[in-house]
Amino acid sequence: MMTIDSLRAFGADVDAGLTRCLNKEDFYLMLVNKAREDQKLTELAQQLGDRNLDAAFETAHALKGMYANLSLTPLTEPVSEMTELLRKRTDTDYSALLHEAQMQFEKLCSL
C-alpha cells in the first residue's frame, strides 16, 4: 500500500506535493494513485517509436506537468529532459530517458 513514507523513500518531494494539495494527505495520495493509472507514458513510448515528435512533445509536456505538480521527482527528471529535447524537435535516441521514466513509473506502481 502506498503511503506518504513510501513516496518519500521513492524520492518524491512529498512536502511540496502536499503543499500543492493544501496539506490534505488523502487528496495527495488520491492524485498520485490517478497518476499511477495514467497510460500517457505508454502513449509516449509509441509516439517516440513512430518518430512522431510533435505528438510525443505534447504527451511528454502533459506528463511533465502531472509529475511535477505531484512532486514525483524520479519521474519528473527524465520526462522533463525529454520534453525540452522534444520542444526543439531534436531527432535523437530517446530510449535511455524513456527507459528511466518507465523504470521509475514501475517503482511508483509497486509502492
C-alpha positions as CSV (number, residue, x, y, z in Angstrom):
1,M,0.0,0.0,0.0
2,M,1.3,3.4,-1.0
3,T,1.9,5.8,1.9
4,I,3.5,9.2,2.4
5,D,6.6,7.4,3.8
6,S,6.8,5.1,0.8
7,L,6.6,8.1,-1.5
8,R,9.4,9.8,0.4
9,A,11.5,6.6,0.1
10,F,10.8,6.6,-3.7
11,G,12.3,10.1,-3.9
12,A,9.1,12.2,-4.2
13,D,9.2,15.7,-2.6
14,V,6.2,14.9,-0.6
15,D,6.2,18.1,1.4
16,A,6.0,20.2,-1.8
17,G,3.3,17.9,-3.2
18,L,1.3,18.1,0.0
19,T,1.6,21.9,-0.1
20,R,0.0,22.0,-3.6
21,C,-2.8,19.8,-2.2
22,L,-3.4,22.1,0.8
23,N,-1.7,19.6,3.1
24,K,-4.5,17.1,2.6
25,E,-2.8,13.7,2.6
26,D,-5.8,11.8,1.3
27,F,-6.2,14.2,-1.6
28,Y,-2.5,14.0,-2.5
29,L,-2.5,10.2,-2.3
30,M,-5.6,10.0,-4.5
31,L,-3.9,12.2,-7.1
32,V,-0.8,10.0,-7.1
33,N,-2.9,7.0,-7.5
34,K,-4.5,8.6,-10.5
35,A,-1.0,9.2,-11.9
36,R,-0.2,5.5,-11.4
37,E,-3.3,4.6,-13.5
38,D,-2.4,7.0,-16.3
39,Q,-1.3,5.5,-19.6
40,K,0.4,8.5,-21.2
41,L,3.9,7.0,-20.7
42,T,2.8,4.1,-22.9
43,E,1.5,6.6,-25.4
44,L,4.8,8.5,-25.3
45,A,6.7,5.3,-26.0
46,Q,4.6,4.5,-29.0
47,Q,4.9,8.1,-30.3
48,L,8.7,8.0,-30.0
49,G,8.8,4.6,-31.7
50,D,6.8,6.1,-34.5
51,R,9.1,9.2,-34.6
52,N,6.0,11.4,-34.2
53,L,7.9,14.1,-32.3
54,D,5.1,16.6,-32.3
55,A,2.7,14.2,-30.6
56,A,5.5,13.0,-28.3
57,F,6.2,16.6,-27.2
58,E,2.5,17.1,-26.3
59,T,2.4,13.9,-24.3
60,A,5.8,14.5,-22.6
61,H,4.7,18.0,-21.7
62,A,1.5,16.8,-20.1
63,L,3.4,14.1,-18.2
64,K,5.9,16.7,-17.0
65,G,3.2,18.8,-15.6
66,M,1.4,16.0,-13.9
67,Y,4.6,14.5,-12.3
68,A,6.0,18.0,-11.4
69,N,2.8,19.1,-9.7
70,L,2.8,15.9,-7.7
71,S,6.5,16.4,-6.9
72,L,7.3,12.9,-8.2
73,T,10.9,13.8,-8.8
74,P,12.2,10.5,-10.1
75,L,9.7,10.7,-12.9
76,T,9.8,14.4,-13.4
77,E,13.5,14.5,-14.2
78,P,13.7,12.1,-17.3
79,V,10.3,13.4,-18.6
80,S,11.4,17.0,-18.3
81,E,14.6,16.3,-20.2
82,M,12.6,14.6,-22.9
83,T,10.2,17.5,-23.0
84,E,12.9,20.0,-23.6
85,L,14.6,17.9,-26.3
86,L,11.2,17.4,-28.0
87,R,10.3,21.1,-27.7
88,K,13.3,21.7,-30.0
89,R,12.2,18.7,-32.2
90,T,15.6,17.1,-31.5
91,D,15.9,13.9,-33.6
92,T,17.8,11.8,-31.1
93,D,17.6,8.4,-29.4
94,Y,15.2,8.8,-26.5
95,S,15.4,5.2,-25.4
96,A,17.6,5.8,-22.3
97,L,15.4,8.6,-21.0
98,L,12.2,6.6,-21.8
99,H,13.7,3.6,-20.1
100,E,14.5,5.6,-17.0
101,A,11.0,7.0,-16.9
102,Q,9.4,3.6,-17.3
103,M,11.6,2.1,-14.6
104,Q,10.6,4.9,-12.2
105,F,7.0,4.5,-13.1
106,E,7.1,0.8,-12.3
107,K,8.7,1.6,-9.0
108,L,5.9,4.1,-8.2
109,C,3.3,1.5,-9.2
110,S,4.9,-1.1,-6.9
111,L,4.5,1.1,-3.8
